[in-house]
Amino acid sequence: MSTPRLSPAMRNMLRSILSGNGPWAHLNGQSQHGGSFQTLHALRVRGLIDAADRPTEAGRAVFTPKQQSANKVASPC
């Protein structure tokens, strides 16, 4: 399964949730807060957070480095 494409706002909000600060900790100003509900909804629709705004496995996987093959040989430059 591929990682869903995320907007910068979705990435910032998900990163804030993953760090334990909650979905709105990174926001400043009334206009950012106003648009944040659509961002939160988009993260839920994509299955990256649950109804209680906790990250799902898919949400945690967004910022987890992909496993590289142990048999992969680096090519010479």
Backbone bond lengths (Angstrom), bond angles and torsions (degrees), N, CA, C in turn:
res aa  C-N    CA-C-N  psi(-1)  N-CA   C-N-CA  omega(-1)  CA-C   N-CA-C  phi
1 M - - - 1.447 - - 1.513 109.26 -
2 S 1.309 117.10 133.31 1.455 120.49 -178.84 1.524 110.28 -88.04
3 T 1.315 115.10 156.61 1.455 121.05 178.65 1.518 108.91 -73.43
4 P 1.344 117.67 132.43 1.461 119.10 179.68 1.524 110.97 -66.19
5 R 1.302 115.57 149.31 1.456 120.72 178.55 1.526 108.40 -73.68
6 L 1.324 116.70 130.19 1.451 121.69 -176.69 1.522 110.56 -121.36
7 S 1.317 115.32 143.21 1.461 120.52 174.47 1.526 108.27 -74.22
8 P 1.330 117.77 163.76 1.466 119.14 176.13 1.529 112.13 -57.94
9 A 1.328 117.88 -36.88 1.469 120.54 178.77 1.528 110.94 -64.76
10 M 1.332 117.12 -40.59 1.461 120.05 179.25 1.527 110.40 -67.24
11 R 1.329 117.16 -40.81 1.467 120.41 179.30 1.526 110.56 -63.37
12 N 1.342 116.94 -43.34 1.462 120.74 179.97 1.523 111.22 -63.92
13 M 1.327 117.10 -43.14 1.458 120.43 -179.33 1.526 110.51 -67.08
14 L 1.317 117.38 -43.83 1.455 120.44 179.23 1.526 110.47 -63.21
15 R 1.315 117.36 -40.86 1.468 121.22 178.24 1.535 110.13 -62.02
16 S 1.336 116.66 -40.16 1.460 121.34 178.32 1.527 111.12 -64.30
17 I 1.330 116.51 -42.17 1.467 121.16 178.31 1.529 110.20 -64.75
18 L 1.319 116.75 -44.35 1.466 120.99 -179.26 1.527 112.22 -64.09
19 S 1.316 116.86 -31.21 1.468 119.65 179.94 1.526 111.94 -80.66
20 G 1.342 117.45 -3.23 1.458 121.26 177.08 1.508 114.63 87.46
21 N 1.331 117.16 9.45 1.459 120.75 -177.72 1.522 113.93 -92.26
22 G 1.311 117.46 -6.01 1.460 120.14 -178.10 1.519 111.64 89.36
23 P 1.325 116.73 166.88 1.457 120.19 -173.35 1.527 115.46 -72.16
24 W 1.319 118.00 -19.74 1.459 119.32 -174.22 1.520 114.33 -111.03
25 A 1.301 118.86 4.82 1.464 121.90 -175.30 1.527 112.91 -63.34
26 H 1.318 117.08 -30.42 1.469 120.78 -175.20 1.526 113.13 -88.89
27 L 1.332 118.64 -1.14 1.463 122.05 -174.27 1.525 111.89 -90.18
28 N 1.331 114.39 147.96 1.464 122.02 175.40 1.519 108.18 -134.00
29 G 1.297 116.92 131.45 1.461 120.30 174.71 1.516 113.68 89.54
30 Q 1.317 114.35 155.23 1.455 121.70 -176.16 1.523 112.93 -66.09
31 S 1.319 117.64 -37.85 1.464 119.10 -177.64 1.526 111.84 -66.48
32 Q 1.318 118.13 -37.14 1.466 120.22 177.52 1.520 110.76 -66.65
33 H 1.324 117.41 -39.21 1.458 120.28 178.68 1.523 111.07 -66.06
34 G 1.317 117.44 -36.46 1.464 121.10 -179.44 1.514 113.08 -62.66
35 G 1.308 117.38 -39.11 1.458 121.25 -179.60 1.518 113.79 -83.48
36 S 1.319 116.39 -9.43 1.465 119.60 -173.53 1.525 113.19 -71.14
37 F 1.314 118.44 -24.20 1.464 119.23 -179.13 1.527 111.48 -68.59
38 Q 1.330 117.08 -35.57 1.458 119.71 175.68 1.523 110.45 -68.26
39 T 1.323 116.73 -36.71 1.463 120.87 178.06 1.524 110.43 -65.44
40 L 1.317 116.79 -43.93 1.456 121.50 178.16 1.527 110.36 -61.36
41 H 1.313 116.47 -42.80 1.468 121.12 178.19 1.532 110.63 -62.37
42 A 1.321 116.62 -42.34 1.462 120.51 -179.75 1.524 111.31 -62.40
43 L 1.322 117.70 -37.88 1.464 120.69 177.58 1.523 110.79 -65.96
44 R 1.333 116.55 -37.46 1.474 120.20 177.84 1.523 111.02 -67.00
45 V 1.326 116.53 -45.31 1.465 121.28 -178.91 1.525 110.64 -60.07
46 R 1.311 117.42 -37.28 1.467 121.73 179.93 1.532 112.07 -79.37
47 G 1.335 117.19 -4.02 1.459 120.68 177.80 1.515 113.95 77.48
48 L 1.338 117.46 20.97 1.458 120.99 -177.99 1.524 112.52 -89.32
49 I 1.346 116.70 -21.99 1.456 122.29 173.08 1.522 107.98 -135.72
50 D 1.325 115.97 157.91 1.457 119.61 178.92 1.531 110.09 -94.20
51 A 1.323 117.17 -174.95 1.466 121.99 -176.63 1.531 112.58 -65.10
52 A 1.322 117.54 -21.10 1.465 121.91 178.41 1.530 111.79 -96.25
53 D 1.331 116.98 15.22 1.472 123.91 179.08 1.530 113.08 62.87
54 R 1.329 116.72 30.91 1.465 121.78 174.20 1.523 108.23 -100.28
55 P 1.322 117.67 142.80 1.472 119.55 -179.67 1.522 112.17 -67.11
56 T 1.302 115.73 140.78 1.458 122.02 174.42 1.531 108.16 -90.80
57 E 1.326 117.01 177.01 1.469 120.83 175.24 1.525 110.16 -57.56
58 A 1.321 116.23 -42.22 1.473 120.13 179.50 1.520 110.77 -63.77
59 G 1.322 117.21 -38.00 1.460 120.89 178.17 1.515 112.25 -66.07
60 R 1.325 116.31 -41.12 1.472 119.63 177.89 1.520 111.15 -67.96
61 A 1.313 116.68 -30.90 1.468 120.63 -178.13 1.531 113.10 -70.53
62 V 1.316 117.40 -19.63 1.471 120.19 -178.14 1.521 110.89 -59.48
63 F 1.326 117.82 -40.08 1.463 120.83 -176.56 1.519 113.03 -104.84
64 T 1.329 117.35 10.05 1.458 121.62 177.00 1.520 108.96 -90.09
65 P 1.332 117.99 129.21 1.469 119.07 179.13 1.525 110.75 -61.26
66 K 1.304 115.39 141.85 1.458 120.72 178.46 1.529 109.26 -69.18
67 Q 1.323 115.55 144.52 1.461 120.72 177.83 1.528 109.25 -72.17
68 Q 1.304 116.05 132.17 1.457 120.24 177.73 1.519 108.70 -95.67
69 S 1.280 114.93 149.20 1.458 120.22 -179.24 1.531 109.94 -65.88
70 A 1.335 115.69 135.40 1.471 120.68 -179.78 1.524 110.46 -70.54
71 N 1.336 116.81 -24.35 1.457 120.27 -177.63 1.523 113.25 -90.43
72 K 1.291 117.05 -0.48 1.461 120.89 -176.96 1.533 109.54 -72.29
73 V 1.304 115.55 129.30 1.459 121.56 179.90 1.519 108.46 -104.82
74 A 1.304 115.77 132.61 1.459 120.64 178.95 1.512 110.04 -68.67
75 S 1.309 115.67 136.17 1.468 118.87 178.57 1.517 109.93 -84.18
76 P 1.331 117.21 146.54 1.466 119.57 179.78 1.528 110.04 -69.99
77 C 1.293 114.75 147.50 1.478 119.97 -179.73 1.501 112.10 -79.48
